Amino acid sequence: MLAGMKRRALLLAPLALLAGQAAGQTGPQPRLPTEKLVIVTRAGVRHEFTVEMAIQPEQQMTGLMFRPSVAPNEGMLFDWGGPRESNMWMRNTITSLDMLFITQAGVIHRIAERTVPYSLASIESRGPVRATLELAAGTAERLGLRIGDKVEQRIFGTAR
């Protein structure tokens, strides 16, 4: 049992370090590399975005924290590398966001609209997803985005 506890402590240590780095951060991370992403609604309407790619754990820990705003056609895509549960929060995030949880197949699985700035409440995917997309609050409503809409982006193998 003691060996199992030590193994778990060793596995969790890097996460604690990253959380500490994000907690000590007082400003936004530099803009990350961007890529194109398109959401296609059930009606066939295409909405194009330029998204920052949060791929590394330290990028994902900080995300859009401390950013004063998100442009209407921009956002941040958190690529989890494979299907998994996604749990997000709004700690040190000063602007409200819409969060779209996207399956491995590039389908919107869940939408959390108008998240609360600075909240420590967990915002969950409620099922395995490949990625989480953060957009400016109100984007999902403004564009009529819904569960089941398709996302075209290279990580889903759906880019055109």
GROMACS elastic network, one bead per residue, 0.5 to 0.9 nm:
[ bonds ]
;  ai    aj funct       b0    kb
    1     4     6  0.51032   500
    1     5     6  0.63620   500
    1     6     6  0.87762   500
    2     5     6  0.50671   500
    2     6     6  0.62570   500
    2     7     6  0.86188   500
    3     6     6  0.51233   500
    3     7     6  0.61374   500
    3     8     6  0.86214   500
    4     7     6  0.50597   500
    4     8     6  0.61598   500
    4     9     6  0.85922   500
    5     8     6  0.51297   500
    5     9     6  0.61627   500
    5    10     6  0.86635   500
    6     9     6  0.50146   500
    6    10     6  0.61999   500
    6    11     6  0.86325   500
    7    10     6  0.51404   500
    7    11     6  0.62582   500
    7    12     6  0.87058   500
    8    11     6  0.50216   500
    8    12     6  0.61263   500
    8    13     6  0.85376   500
    9    12     6  0.51377   500
    9    13     6  0.59638   500
   10    13     6  0.52912   500
   10    14     6  0.77357   500
   11    14     6  0.68313   500
   11    15     6  0.79168   500
   12    15     6  0.53381   500
   12    16     6  0.63150   500
   12    17     6  0.87816   500
   13    16     6  0.51130   500
   13    17     6  0.62398   500
   13    18     6  0.87417   500
   14    17     6  0.50236   500
   14    18     6  0.62442   500
   14    19     6  0.86062   500
   15    18     6  0.50943   500
   15    19     6  0.60922   500
   15    20     6  0.84869   500
   15    57     6  0.85722   500
   16    19     6  0.50443   500
   16    20     6  0.60878   500
   16    21     6  0.86346   500
   17    20     6  0.50441   500
   17    21     6  0.62666   500
   17    22     6  0.87552   500
   18    21     6  0.50062   500
   18    22     6  0.62491   500
   18    23     6  0.84653   500
   18    57     6  0.75974   500
   18    58     6  0.61043   500
   18    61     6  0.69773   500
   19    22     6  0.51434   500
   19    23     6  0.59585   500
   19    24     6  0.85379   500
   19    58     6  0.84130   500
   19    61     6  0.67069   500
   19    62     6  0.87740   500
   20    24     6  0.60854   500
   20    25     6  0.85811   500
   21    24     6  0.52020   500
   21    25     6  0.62489   500
   21    58     6  0.81091   500
   21    61     6  0.86022   500
   21    62     6  0.87771   500
   22    25     6  0.51295   500
   22    26     6  0.84785   500
   22    58     6  0.76149   500
   22    61     6  0.61083   500
   22    62     6  0.55857   500
   22    65     6  0.89006   500
   23    26     6  0.80587   500
   23    62     6  0.85853   500
   23    91     6  0.88839   500
   23    92     6  0.85080   500
   25    28     6  0.77963   500
   25    29     6  0.85587   500
   25    62     6  0.82614   500
   26    65     6  0.89678   500
   26    66     6  0.73711   500
   26    92     6  0.87561   500
   27    65     6  0.75913   500
   27    66     6  0.54689   500
   27    67     6  0.78199   500
   28    31     6  0.83065   500
   28    62     6  0.76356   500
   28    63     6  0.82774   500
   28    64     6  0.69401   500
   28    65     6  0.58938   500
   28    67     6  0.57347   500
   29    32     6  0.79883   500
   29    59     6  0.77668   500
   29    62     6  0.70274   500
   29    63     6  0.77605   500
   29    64     6  0.79487   500
   29    65     6  0.80078   500
   29    66     6  0.83758   500
   29    67     6  0.86944   500
   31    34     6  0.83666   500
   31    52     6  0.70767   500
   32    51     6  0.88121   500
   32    52     6  0.52024   500
   32    53     6  0.61388   500
   32    54     6  0.70649   500
   32    59     6  0.82601   500
   32    76     6  0.87554   500
   33    51     6  0.82522   500
   33    52     6  0.55326   500
   33    53     6  0.59245   500
   33    54     6  0.84285   500
   34    50     6  0.62672   500
   34    51     6  0.52302   500
   34    53     6  0.58255   500
   34    76     6  0.85514   500
   35    49     6  0.83984   500
   35    50     6  0.57227   500
   35    51     6  0.55253   500
   35    52     6  0.65626   500
   35    53     6  0.70204   500
   35   153     6  0.83016   500
   35   154     6  0.88658   500
   36    48     6  0.71353   500
   36    49     6  0.58720   500
   36    51     6  0.62387   500
   36    52     6  0.89346   500
   36   152     6  0.86619   500
   36   153     6  0.68875   500
   36   154     6  0.87271   500
   36   159     6  0.87317   500
   37    47     6  0.83859   500
   37    48     6  0.59362   500
   37    49     6  0.52110   500
   37    50     6  0.62391   500
   37    51     6  0.67304   500
   37   151     6  0.70911   500
   37   152     6  0.58180   500
   37   153     6  0.50539   500
   37   154     6  0.82670   500
   37   159     6  0.78084   500
   38    46     6  0.63967   500
   38    47     6  0.54453   500
   38    49     6  0.60874   500
   38    50     6  0.87411   500
   38   150     6  0.82800   500
   38   151     6  0.57302   500
   38   152     6  0.50081   500
   38   153     6  0.67464   500
   38   159     6  0.81648   500
   39    45     6  0.81018   500
   39    46     6  0.57670   500
   39    47     6  0.51853   500
   39    48     6  0.66150   500
   39    49     6  0.81725   500
   39   145     6  0.81194   500
   39   149     6  0.69014   500
   39   150     6  0.57377   500
   39   152     6  0.62467   500
   39   153     6  0.88830   500
   40    43     6  0.78711   500
   40    44     6  0.56787   500
   40    45     6  0.55295   500
   40    47     6  0.64105   500
   40    48     6  0.88609   500
   40   145     6  0.85108   500
   40   149     6  0.59379   500
   40   150     6  0.51541   500
   40   151     6  0.62635   500
   40   152     6  0.76314   500
   41    44     6  0.51499   500
   41    45     6  0.53108   500
   41    46     6  0.66327   500
   41    47     6  0.81662   500
   41   143     6  0.87365   500
   41   144     6  0.76515   500
   41   145     6  0.63069   500
   41   146     6  0.73138   500
   41   148     6  0.82412   500
   41   150     6  0.66147   500
   41   151     6  0.88571   500
   42    45     6  0.74553   500
   42   145     6  0.86285   500
   42   146     6  0.81208   500
   42   148     6  0.76699   500
   42   149     6  0.58458   500
   42   150     6  0.79767   500
   43    46     6  0.89907   500
   47    73     6  0.84142   500
   47   143     6  0.78700   500
   48    73     6  0.69250   500
   48    74     6  0.87901   500
   49    72     6  0.84854   500
   49    74     6  0.52777   500
   49    75     6  0.72130   500
   50    73     6  0.64292   500
   50    75     6  0.66419   500
   50    76     6  0.83794   500
   51    73     6  0.83767   500
   51    74     6  0.53963   500
   51    77     6  0.60472   500
   51   133     6  0.84500   500
   51   134     6  0.88245   500
   51   135     6  0.88844   500
   52    74     6  0.78843   500
   52    75     6  0.62932   500
   52    77     6  0.60922   500
   52    78     6  0.85344   500
   53    56     6  0.89739   500
   53    59     6  0.86517   500
   53    75     6  0.89758   500
   53    76     6  0.60122   500
   53    77     6  0.51776   500
   53    78     6  0.63500   500
   53    79     6  0.72647   500
   54    57     6  0.79155   500
   54    58     6  0.85760   500
   54    59     6  0.52959   500
   54    60     6  0.54001   500
   54    63     6  0.69610   500
   54    76     6  0.67405   500
   54    77     6  0.59092   500
   54    79     6  0.63443   500
   54    80     6  0.88709   500
   55    58     6  0.85011   500
   55    59     6  0.65805   500
   55    60     6  0.66704   500
   55    77     6  0.82672   500
   55    78     6  0.61658   500
   55    79     6  0.53885   500
   55    80     6  0.71193   500
   55    81     6  0.79647   500
   56    59     6  0.52612   500
   56    60     6  0.62728   500
   56    61     6  0.87408   500
   56    78     6  0.89552   500
   56    79     6  0.86009   500
   57    61     6  0.60667   500
   57    62     6  0.87761   500
   58    61     6  0.51048   500
   58    62     6  0.65513   500
   58    63     6  0.85638   500
   59    62     6  0.54632   500
   59    63     6  0.58440   500
   59    78     6  0.87357   500
   60    63     6  0.50537   500
   60    64     6  0.88397   500
   60    78     6  0.64814   500
   60    79     6  0.86431   500
   61    65     6  0.88673   500
   62    65     6  0.56213   500
   62    66     6  0.87209   500
   62    92     6  0.87918   500
   63    66     6  0.89744   500
   63    76     6  0.73945   500
   63    78     6  0.81511   500
   63    93     6  0.86227   500
   64    67     6  0.55955   500
   64    68     6  0.89284   500
   64    69     6  0.89198   500
   64    70     6  0.85447   500
   64    75     6  0.87658   500
   64    76     6  0.74733   500
   64    90     6  0.88682   500
   64    92     6  0.86244   500
   64    93     6  0.63123   500
   64    94     6  0.86451   500
   64    95     6  0.87498   500
   64   134     6  0.83468   500
   65    68     6  0.86825   500
   65    90     6  0.76185   500
   65    91     6  0.71657   500
   65    92     6  0.51350   500
   65    94     6  0.68587   500
   65    95     6  0.86055   500
   66    69     6  0.88728   500
   66    92     6  0.59017   500
   66    93     6  0.53735   500
   66    94     6  0.58132   500
   66    95     6  0.82428   500
   67    70     6  0.73898   500
   67    92     6  0.89879   500
   67    93     6  0.68537   500
   67    94     6  0.65528   500
   67    95     6  0.71455   500
   68    93     6  0.83572   500
   68    94     6  0.61632   500
   68    95     6  0.61331   500
   69    94     6  0.79491   500
   69    95     6  0.58988   500
   69    96     6  0.84737   500
   69   136     6  0.75022   500
   70    73     6  0.82837   500
   70    74     6  0.64425   500
   70    75     6  0.65258   500
   70    95     6  0.78691   500
   70    97     6  0.83307   500
   70   135     6  0.69227   500
   70   136     6  0.52519   500
   70   137     6  0.85544   500
   71    74     6  0.51936   500
   71    75     6  0.73924   500
   71   135     6  0.82609   500
   71   136     6  0.66956   500
   72    75     6  0.81789   500
   72   135     6  0.76558   500
   72   136     6  0.61652   500
   72   137     6  0.89773   500
   72   139     6  0.71846   500
   73   135     6  0.79761   500
   73   136     6  0.82913   500
   73   139     6  0.86822   500
   74   134     6  0.88228   500
   74   135     6  0.66621   500
   74   136     6  0.77554   500
   75   133     6  0.69650   500
   75   134     6  0.54232   500
   75   136     6  0.70499   500
   76   132     6  0.82323   500
   76   133     6  0.57689   500
   76   134     6  0.52036   500
   76   135     6  0.69167   500
   77   131     6  0.67021   500
   77   132     6  0.58231   500
   77   134     6  0.64322   500
   77   135     6  0.89564   500
   78   130     6  0.85588   500
   78   131     6  0.53352   500
   78   132     6  0.50853   500
   78   133     6  0.62518   500
   78   134     6  0.81396   500
   79    82     6  0.78754   500
   79   130     6  0.63943   500
   79   132     6  0.69173   500
   79   133     6  0.87449   500
   79   155     6  0.76660   500
   80    83     6  0.71005   500
   80    84     6  0.73022   500
   80    86     6  0.82850   500
   80   129     6  0.80264   500
   80   130     6  0.55702   500
   80   131     6  0.55566   500
   80   132     6  0.80546   500
   81    84     6  0.87481   500
   81   130     6  0.64402   500
   81   131     6  0.78313   500
   81   155     6  0.84148   500
   82   104     6  0.69785   500
   82   128     6  0.88108   500
   82   129     6  0.74846   500
   82   130     6  0.50194   500
   82   131     6  0.80510   500
   83    86     6  0.89701   500
   83   103     6  0.70322   500
   83   104     6  0.61066   500
   83   127     6  0.88816   500
   83   128     6  0.50951   500
   83   131     6  0.78334   500
   84   125     6  0.89419   500
   84   127     6  0.73996   500
   84   129     6  0.52999   500
   84   130     6  0.64822   500
   84   131     6  0.86670   500
   85   124     6  0.74326   500
   85   125     6  0.60528   500
   85   126     6  0.69030   500
   85   127     6  0.56379   500
   85   129     6  0.61377   500
   85   130     6  0.85754   500
   86   101     6  0.77896   500
   86   123     6  0.81101   500
   86   124     6  0.57973   500
   86   125     6  0.51625   500
   86   126     6  0.78268   500
   86   127     6  0.79072   500
   86   128     6  0.71819   500
   86   129     6  0.68102   500
   86   130     6  0.85715   500
   86   131     6  0.79080   500
   86   132     6  0.73433   500
   87   122     6  0.59796   500
   87   123     6  0.55129   500
   87   125     6  0.64534   500
   87   126     6  0.87998   500
   88    99     6  0.88053   500
   88   121     6  0.83682   500
   88   122     6  0.57370   500
   88   124     6  0.63971   500
   88   125     6  0.84452   500
   88   132     6  0.87390   500
   89    93     6  0.85332   500
   89   115     6  0.87280   500
   89   118     6  0.82296   500
   89   119     6  0.66396   500
   89   120     6  0.56271   500
   89   121     6  0.59919   500
   89   122     6  0.52178   500
   89   123     6  0.58473   500
   89   124     6  0.87777   500
   90    93     6  0.50373   500
   90    94     6  0.79622   500
   90    95     6  0.88125   500
   90    96     6  0.83432   500
   90    97     6  0.87668   500
   90   115     6  0.74453   500
   90   116     6  0.68029   500
   90   117     6  0.56198   500
   90   118     6  0.50068   500
   90   120     6  0.60196   500
   90   121     6  0.75460   500
   90   122     6  0.83448   500
   90   123     6  0.86146   500
   91    94     6  0.83463   500
   91   117     6  0.73098   500
   91   119     6  0.56133   500
   91   120     6  0.55728   500
   91   121     6  0.86999   500
   92   117     6  0.74595   500
   92   118     6  0.51411   500
   92   119     6  0.81298   500
   93    96     6  0.75899   500
   93    97     6  0.89134   500
   93   116     6  0.87062   500
   93   117     6  0.54748   500
   93   118     6  0.54112   500
   93   119     6  0.82008   500
   94   116     6  0.87591   500
   94   117     6  0.51163   500
   94   118     6  0.62313   500
   95   115     6  0.85981   500
   95   116     6  0.79608   500
   95   117     6  0.55481   500
   95   118     6  0.84254   500
   95   136     6  0.80068   500
   95   137     6  0.79495   500
   96   113     6  0.87058   500
   96   114     6  0.55206   500
   96   115     6  0.52180   500
   96   116     6  0.56630   500
   96   117     6  0.53071   500
   96   118     6  0.89462   500
   96   135     6  0.89403   500
   96   136     6  0.68090   500
   96   137     6  0.52487   500
   96   138     6  0.87243   500
   97   112     6  0.84102   500
   97   113     6  0.68298   500
   97   114     6  0.52477   500
   97   115     6  0.52928   500
   97   116     6  0.77487   500
   97   117     6  0.80981   500
   97   134     6  0.62443   500
   97   135     6  0.55994   500
   97   138     6  0.75794   500
   97   139     6  0.85136   500
   98   111     6  0.70677   500
   98   112     6  0.57084   500
   98   114     6  0.52514   500
   98   115     6  0.63013   500
   98   133     6  0.80839   500
   98   134     6  0.57584   500
   98   135     6  0.51664   500
   98   136     6  0.59426   500
   98   138     6  0.66287   500
   98   139     6  0.67964   500
   98   140     6  0.68027   500
   99   110     6  0.81844   500
   99   111     6  0.56969   500
   99   112     6  0.50461   500
   99   113     6  0.63932   500
   99   114     6  0.82072   500
   99   115     6  0.77917   500
   99   123     6  0.85739   500
   99   132     6  0.66244   500
   99   133     6  0.55892   500
   99   135     6  0.64450   500
   99   136     6  0.87969   500
   99   137     6  0.85067   500
   99   140     6  0.88503   500
  100   108     6  0.65042   500
  100   109     6  0.75068   500
  100   110     6  0.59144   500
  100   112     6  0.64940   500
  100   113     6  0.83991   500
  100   125     6  0.84562   500
  100   131     6  0.83677   500
  100   132     6  0.56170   500
  100   134     6  0.64732   500
  100   135     6  0.80516   500
  100   140     6  0.86118   500
  100   147     6  0.88609   500
  101   107     6  0.84739   500
  101   108     6  0.58776   500
  101   109     6  0.55144   500
  101   110     6  0.51581   500
  101   111     6  0.63167   500
  101   112     6  0.83280   500
  101   124     6  0.86721   500
  101   125     6  0.58023   500
  101   126     6  0.89318   500
  101   128     6  0.88954   500
  101   129     6  0.62520   500
  101   130     6  0.79283   500
  101   131     6  0.61319   500
  101   133     6  0.64302   500
  101   134     6  0.89449   500
  102   105     6  0.78973   500
  102   106     6  0.57844   500
  102   107     6  0.54020   500
  102   109     6  0.53975   500
  102   110     6  0.72983   500
  102   125     6  0.86155   500
  102   128     6  0.87220   500
  102   129     6  0.53751   500
  102   130     6  0.60193   500
  102   131     6  0.52940   500
  102   132     6  0.60234   500
  102   133     6  0.75487   500
  102   150     6  0.88210   500
  102   151     6  0.77672   500
  103   106     6  0.52556   500
  103   107     6  0.53060   500
  103   108     6  0.64435   500
  103   109     6  0.61996   500
  103   127     6  0.88580   500
  103   128     6  0.69447   500
  103   130     6  0.51097   500
  103   131     6  0.68418   500
  103   132     6  0.89628   500
  103   156     6  0.82802   500
  104   107     6  0.74934   500
  104   128     6  0.84806   500
  104   129     6  0.60994   500
  104   131     6  0.76443   500
  104   155     6  0.83557   500
  104   156     6  0.59176   500
  104   157     6  0.89503   500
  105   130     6  0.82492   500
  105   150     6  0.85701   500
  105   151     6  0.85442   500
  105   156     6  0.58051   500
  105   157     6  0.78485   500
  105   158     6  0.80203   500
  106   109     6  0.89580   500
  106   130     6  0.81242   500
  106   131     6  0.87426   500
  106   149     6  0.85521   500
  106   150     6  0.58048   500
  106   152     6  0.66644   500
  106   153     6  0.77473   500
  106   155     6  0.84752   500
  106   156     6  0.52866   500
  106   157     6  0.80103   500
  106   158     6  0.70220   500
  107   147     6  0.76236   500
  107   148     6  0.55395   500
  107   149     6  0.57965   500
  107   151     6  0.59101   500
  107   152     6  0.89831   500
  108   111     6  0.74671   500
  108   145     6  0.88546   500
  108   146     6  0.72676   500
  108   147     6  0.50206   500
  108   148     6  0.51291   500
  108   149     6  0.55151   500
  108   150     6  0.63811   500
  108   151     6  0.71470   500
  109   125     6  0.76665   500
  109   126     6  0.85401   500
  109   127     6  0.80488   500
  109   128     6  0.89286   500
  109   129     6  0.75817   500
  109   146     6  0.88559   500
  109   147     6  0.55015   500
  109   148     6  0.64391   500
  109   149     6  0.85515   500
  110   124     6  0.89312   500
  110   125     6  0.63578   500
  110   126     6  0.76707   500
  110   127     6  0.88792   500
  110   146     6  0.82423   500
  110   147     6  0.58337   500
  110   148     6  0.85853   500
  111   125     6  0.83645   500
  111   140     6  0.79127   500
  111   145     6  0.86226   500
  111   146     6  0.74972   500
  111   147     6  0.69457   500
  112   115     6  0.67905   500
  112   123     6  0.74050   500
  112   124     6  0.85945   500
  112   125     6  0.87391   500
  113   137     6  0.66097   500
  113   138     6  0.68766   500
  113   139     6  0.84609   500
  113   140     6  0.71306   500
  113   141     6  0.81710   500
  114   117     6  0.89485   500
  114   136     6  0.82763   500
  114   138     6  0.62824   500
  114   139     6  0.89806   500
  115   119     6  0.82023   500
  115   123     6  0.84332   500
  115   137     6  0.73273   500
  116   119     6  0.56597   500
  116   121     6  0.88117   500
  117   120     6  0.89835   500
  119   122     6  0.83936   500
  123   126     6  0.89799   500
  124   127     6  0.81999   500
  125   128     6  0.70147   500
  125   129     6  0.70374   500
  125   132     6  0.83408   500
  126   129     6  0.87750   500
  129   132     6  0.75421   500
  130   155     6  0.85366   500
  130   156     6  0.80309   500
  131   155     6  0.87653   500
  134   137     6  0.87495   500
  135   138     6  0.83459   500
  135   139     6  0.65782   500
  135   140     6  0.82629   500
  136   139     6  0.58204   500
  136   140     6  0.87228   500
  137   140     6  0.76947   500
  137   141     6  0.87755   500
  138   141     6  0.53669   500
  138   142     6  0.59789   500
  138   143     6  0.85747   500
  139   142     6  0.50091   500
  139   143     6  0.60001   500
  139   144     6  0.81545   500
  139   145     6  0.80073   500
  140   143     6  0.54508   500
  140   144     6  0.57243   500
  140   146     6  0.74082   500
  141   145     6  0.64374   500
  141   146     6  0.86651   500
  142   145     6  0.79505   500
  145   148     6  0.88784   500
  145   149     6  0.68104   500
  146   149     6  0.57665   500
  147   150     6  0.87933   500
  150   158     6  0.89293   500
  151   156     6  0.79419   500
  151   158     6  0.73129   500
  151   159     6  0.84146   500
  152   155     6  0.86803   500
  152   156     6  0.70876   500
  152   157     6  0.76863   500
  152   160     6  0.71378   500
  153   156     6  0.57635   500
  153   157     6  0.65967   500
  153   158     6  0.54649   500
  153   160     6  0.78692   500
  154   158     6  0.59399   500
  154   160     6  0.83791   500
  155   158     6  0.76447   500
  155   159     6  0.81676   500
  156   159     6  0.75356   500
  157   160     6  0.89604   500
